[in-house]
Amino acid sequence: MNEKKEKYEIENEFEDEIDTENSENDQNIVILSEEAGSRIDKFLSERLELTRTRIQQLIKDENILVNGKKTKPAYKIEENDVVKVVIPELETVEIKPENINIEIIYEDNDLAVINKRAGIVVHPANGYYSGTLVNAILYHIKDLSGINGEIRPGIVHRLDKDTSGLLIIAKNDKAHLKLSQMFHDKTVKKTYLAILKGKLNQKSGRIVTQIGRDKNDRKKMAVINDLNSGKTAITNYEVISQTEKFTLVKVHIETGRTHQIRVHMKHLGYPILGDSVYGRPDSEKRQMLHAYKLEFQHPITEENMEFIAELPEDFKKALKKCGLKFETS
């Protein structure tokens, strides 16, 4: 990897921020009258010079307490509140290049576009420190943006482990910043294909909800009504082919929430085929969700770019088995 470059911060709703702190800190903060009324996540972010995402994670992990009790990011601090903050030391992990076969369908000096196969994790996380897409791109692509640190070099957006399809990789910081802003401004058009269980009763639709953590299972996401703990998620869909038992839809998302399409399809009552997390287990080994097309303006040259990822074999077989038809467009 190149030597660490100037640190940038950019709000990016499509990518969790990476925390680069590596120190242990345990302190009590007594709230003064002039500090009262602020959201605790905003206040601590400015006070401790950490990202709000990092503060919110510390709150979730109960490493931040108010008057000895757990709190929420939206809590408004009051005068004389005692805020206890514990910042645990983060594990240092060396991410090594690995000769893992990946399909790079486009590459220039600023970015690469990869057709990710299902079953590979995008970036290292707990339990996945090797065999990830990052390990592969470190081997195949020598120069990568360092904005997201050692764990996620070049990663601008993500796909779930068992979702296949297109990903953009930034090769320098200028391209990374511009691409991140483009995702934030919703100028990158992402089109997915999904096979749903059941026959949709309308040809197209737009789903607008709040998505947040499932209160009964923190590993899952859910449609919720709490504006303070959820984030707006917008999904547009169009029916491509149908039978009495299955529907193939083309999906365009305006936001990029965790598991968004999977959660929204479940919310409609038509879970994605093969998705055992948000639907019942079936014969498929993974959710039939494929990031099919990307359309965007090149972050440096401003050229209009369009990429299509060929359907993987398991998706083609599922289409045939379900009696669904799809013509490349």
C-alpha positions in Angstrom: 0.0 0.0 0.0 1.1 3.6 -0.6 2.1 5.7 2.4 -1.0 7.1 4.2 -2.2 10.2 2.5 -3.9 13.3 3.9 -6.9 12.3 6.0 -10.2 13.1 4.4 -13.7 13.0 6.0 -16.8 12.8 3.9 -20.3 11.9 4.8 -21.2 8.8 2.8 -24.5 7.1 3.5 -23.6 4.1 1.4 -20.4 3.2 3.3 -19.9 2.7 7.0 -17.0 5.0 8.1 -13.8 3.3 9.2 -12.4 4.2 12.6 -8.6 4.5 12.7 -8.3 5.1 16.4 -6.0 2.7 18.2 -5.9 3.9 21.8 -7.7 3.1 25.0 -9.6 5.9 26.7 -11.7 5.9 29.8 -13.2 9.2 31.0 -16.1 10.9 32.6 -17.5 14.1 31.2 -19.8 16.3 33.2 -22.1 18.3 31.1 -22.1 22.1 31.6 -25.1 24.3 31.2 -24.0 25.8 27.9 -23.5 22.3 26.5 -27.0 21.0 27.4 -29.5 20.4 24.6 -27.1 18.9 22.1 -27.5 15.3 20.7 -25.0 13.2 22.6 -23.5 11.7 19.4 -22.9 15.1 17.9 -21.5 16.5 21.1 -19.1 13.6 21.7 -18.0 13.5 18.1 -16.8 17.1 18.4 -15.5 16.8 21.9 -13.5 13.6 21.2 -12.7 14.2 17.6 -14.2 10.9 16.5 -16.7 10.3 13.7 -20.4 10.2 14.6 -20.5 6.7 13.2 -17.8 5.7 15.7 -19.6 7.4 18.6 -22.9 5.7 17.6 -21.2 2.3 17.6 -19.7 2.9 21.0 -23.2 3.8 22.3 -24.7 0.7 20.8 -21.9 -1.4 22.4 -22.7 0.3 25.8 -19.2 1.8 25.9 -20.9 5.2 26.5 -23.3 5.6 29.5 -25.2 8.5 30.8 -25.5 8.6 34.6 -24.6 5.0 34.7 -27.3 3.9 32.2 -27.2 3.0 28.5 -28.4 5.7 26.1 -29.2 6.4 22.5 -27.5 8.6 19.8 -30.4 11.0 19.7 -30.4 11.6 23.5 -30.2 15.3 24.3 -27.7 15.9 27.1 -28.7 17.8 30.2 -26.8 19.9 32.6 -24.8 17.9 35.2 -25.2 14.6 33.2 -22.2 12.4 33.8 -21.2 10.8 30.5 -18.8 7.9 30.9 -16.9 7.0 27.7 -14.7 3.9 27.2 -12.9 3.7 23.9 -11.5 0.1 23.7 -8.3 -0.6 21.9 -9.0 -1.8 18.4 -7.4 -5.0 17.1 -4.7 -4.5 14.6 -5.0 -6.8 11.6 -2.6 -7.1 8.7 -4.5 -7.5 5.4 -2.4 -9.5 2.9 -2.8 -9.7 -0.9 -4.1 -13.1 -2.0 -4.2 -14.6 -5.4 -8.0 -15.0 -5.6 -9.6 -15.1 -9.0 -11.8 -12.0 -9.6 -13.4 -10.7 -12.7 -12.2 -7.2 -13.5 -14.4 -6.0 -16.4 -13.0 -2.5 -16.6 -9.9 -0.7 -15.3 -8.1 2.6 -15.9 -5.8 4.9 -13.9 -8.6 6.0 -11.6 -11.0 3.1 -11.0 -11.9 -0.5 -11.7 -15.2 -2.2 -12.0 -15.5 -5.8 -10.7 -18.1 -8.4 -11.3 -18.2 -9.9 -7.8 -19.3 -13.6 -7.5 -21.6 -14.6 -4.8 -20.1 -16.1 -1.7 -17.1 -13.7 -1.3 -17.1 -11.0 1.4 -16.2 -7.5 0.2 -13.9 -6.4 3.0 -12.4 -7.9 6.1 -14.5 -7.9 9.3 -14.8 -10.1 12.4 -14.3 -13.7 11.3 -13.3 -12.7 7.7 -9.7 -11.5 7.6 -8.7 -13.5 4.5 -10.4 -14.7 1.4 -12.2 -11.3 0.9 -12.5 -9.2 -2.2 -10.1 -6.7 -0.6 -7.5 -9.5 -0.3 -8.0 -10.2 -4.0 -7.9 -6.6 -5.2 -4.7 -5.9 -3.2 -3.1 -8.7 -5.3 -4.6 -7.8 -8.7 -4.7 -4.0 -8.4 -1.5 -2.4 -7.0 -2.6 1.2 -6.5 -5.7 1.8 -4.4 -7.3 4.7 -2.6 -6.2 4.8 1.0 -9.2 6.9 2.3 -10.9 4.0 4.0 -7.7 2.7 5.6 -6.0 -0.7 5.6 -9.2 -2.7 6.0 -11.2 -1.3 3.0 -8.7 0.2 0.5 -10.5 1.5 -2.6 -13.9 0.3 -1.4 -16.6 3.0 -2.2 -19.7 0.9 -1.8 -20.6 -2.7 -0.9 -22.6 -5.8 -1.8 -23.7 -8.5 0.6 -21.6 -11.7 0.7 -24.2 -13.7 -1.2 -25.2 -11.0 -3.7 -23.4 -11.1 -7.0 -22.6 -8.3 -9.4 -21.0 -4.9 -10.0 -18.7 -3.0 -7.7 -16.6 0.2 -8.3 -13.1 0.2 -6.8 -11.4 3.6 -6.4 -7.7 3.6 -7.3 -6.8 7.0 -6.0 -8.1 9.4 -3.3 -9.4 12.0 -5.8 -11.5 9.4 -7.6 -12.6 8.0 -4.2 -13.8 11.3 -2.9 -15.7 12.2 -6.1 -17.3 8.7 -6.3 -18.4 8.9 -2.6 -20.0 12.3 -3.3 -21.7 10.9 -6.3 -23.2 8.0 -4.3 -24.3 10.5 -1.7 -25.9 12.8 -4.3 -27.6 9.7 -5.9 -26.0 10.3 -9.3 -24.8 6.7 -9.6 -27.6 4.6 -11.0 -27.6 1.0 -9.7 -29.9 -1.6 -11.2 -30.4 -5.0 -9.7 -32.2 -8.2 -10.8 -34.1 -10.2 -8.1 -36.2 -13.4 -8.3 -39.1 -13.1 -5.8 -41.3 -15.8 -4.3 -44.9 -15.2 -5.4 -46.7 -13.3 -8.1 -46.6 -9.5 -7.6 -50.0 -8.0 -8.1 -48.7 -4.8 -9.7 -46.2 -4.2 -12.5 -44.1 -1.5 -10.8 -43.9 0.4 -7.6 -41.9 2.6 -5.3 -41.2 1.7 -1.7 -40.3 4.4 0.8 -39.8 3.4 4.4 -37.4 3.7 7.4 -35.0 0.9 7.8 -33.1 0.1 11.0 -31.9 -2.8 13.2 -34.5 -5.5 14.0 -35.3 -5.1 17.7 -35.6 -8.9 18.0 -32.4 -9.8 16.1 -29.6 -7.2 15.9 -28.0 -9.0 13.0 -31.0 -8.3 10.8 -32.5 -5.1 9.5 -36.2 -4.3 9.4 -38.8 -1.7 8.3 -39.4 0.4 11.4 -41.5 3.5 12.4 -38.9 5.1 14.6 -37.5 8.2 12.8 -34.7 8.6 15.4 -33.2 5.1 14.9 -34.1 4.4 11.3 -32.9 5.8 8.0 -35.0 6.5 4.9 -34.8 3.8 2.2 -36.2 4.1 -1.3 -36.5 1.2 -3.7 -38.1 1.2 -7.1 -39.1 -2.0 -8.9 -40.4 -3.2 -12.2 -41.8 -6.6 -13.1 -39.8 -8.3 -16.0 -41.3 -11.8 -16.0 -43.9 -13.7 -13.9 -45.4 -17.1 -13.3 -48.0 -18.0 -10.7 -45.2 -18.7 -8.1 -42.3 -16.5 -9.0 -41.6 -12.9 -10.2 -38.4 -11.5 -11.8 -38.0 -7.8 -11.0 -35.6 -5.1 -12.0 -34.8 -2.9 -9.0 -33.4 0.6 -8.9 -32.4 1.8 -5.4 -32.1 5.5 -4.6 -30.5 4.8 -1.2 -28.0 2.1 -0.1 -29.1 0.9 3.3 -27.9 -2.4 4.6 -29.9 -5.3 3.1 -32.3 -2.7 1.7 -33.7 -4.7 -1.3 -34.0 -7.9 0.8 -35.8 -6.1 3.6 -38.1 -4.2 1.2 -39.1 -7.3 -0.7 -39.9 -9.1 2.5 -41.9 -6.0 3.6 -44.0 -6.3 0.3 -44.6 -10.0 1.2 -42.4 -11.4 -1.6 -39.0 -12.4 -0.2 -36.1 -13.0 -2.5 -35.7 -16.6 -3.6 -32.8 -18.3 -1.6 -32.8 -15.6 1.1 -33.1 -17.7 4.3 -32.5 -14.7 6.5 -35.5 -12.7 5.3 -37.6 -15.6 4.1 -38.0 -19.3 4.5 -35.2 -21.7 3.4 -35.6 -23.2 0.0 -33.6 -25.1 -2.6 -31.3 -22.2 -3.5 -28.0 -21.8 -1.7 -28.0 -18.0 -1.8 -30.3 -15.1 -2.4 -31.1 -14.6 -6.1 -30.0 -10.9 -6.1 -27.6 -9.6 -8.8 -26.2 -6.1 -9.2 -26.8 -6.1 -12.9 -26.0 -2.6 -14.2 -24.1 0.5 -13.1 -24.4 3.9 -14.8 -22.3 6.9 -13.8 -20.1 9.7 -14.9 -16.4 9.0 -14.7 -15.2 10.9 -11.6 -12.1 12.3 -13.4 -12.8 12.4 -17.1 -16.6 13.0 -16.7 -17.2 10.4 -19.5 -20.6 8.6 -19.3 -19.9 5.1 -18.2 -22.3 2.1 -18.3 -21.5 -1.5 -17.3 -23.5 -4.7 -17.3 -22.6 -7.8 -15.4 -23.5 -11.1 -17.1 -25.8 -13.3 -15.0 -24.0 -15.9 -13.0 -24.8 -19.6 -13.8 -26.8 -20.2 -10.6 -29.0 -17.2 -11.4 -29.6 -18.5 -14.9 -30.5 -21.9 -13.6 -32.9 -20.4 -11.1 -34.6 -18.4 -13.8 -35.1 -21.5 -15.9 -36.3 -23.6 -13.0 -38.9 -20.9 -12.1 -40.0 -20.6 -15.7 -38.9 -16.9 -15.9 -37.5 -15.2 -18.9 -34.9 -12.4 -19.2 -33.5 -10.7 -22.2 -30.2 -8.7 -21.9 -30.8 -5.0 -22.2 
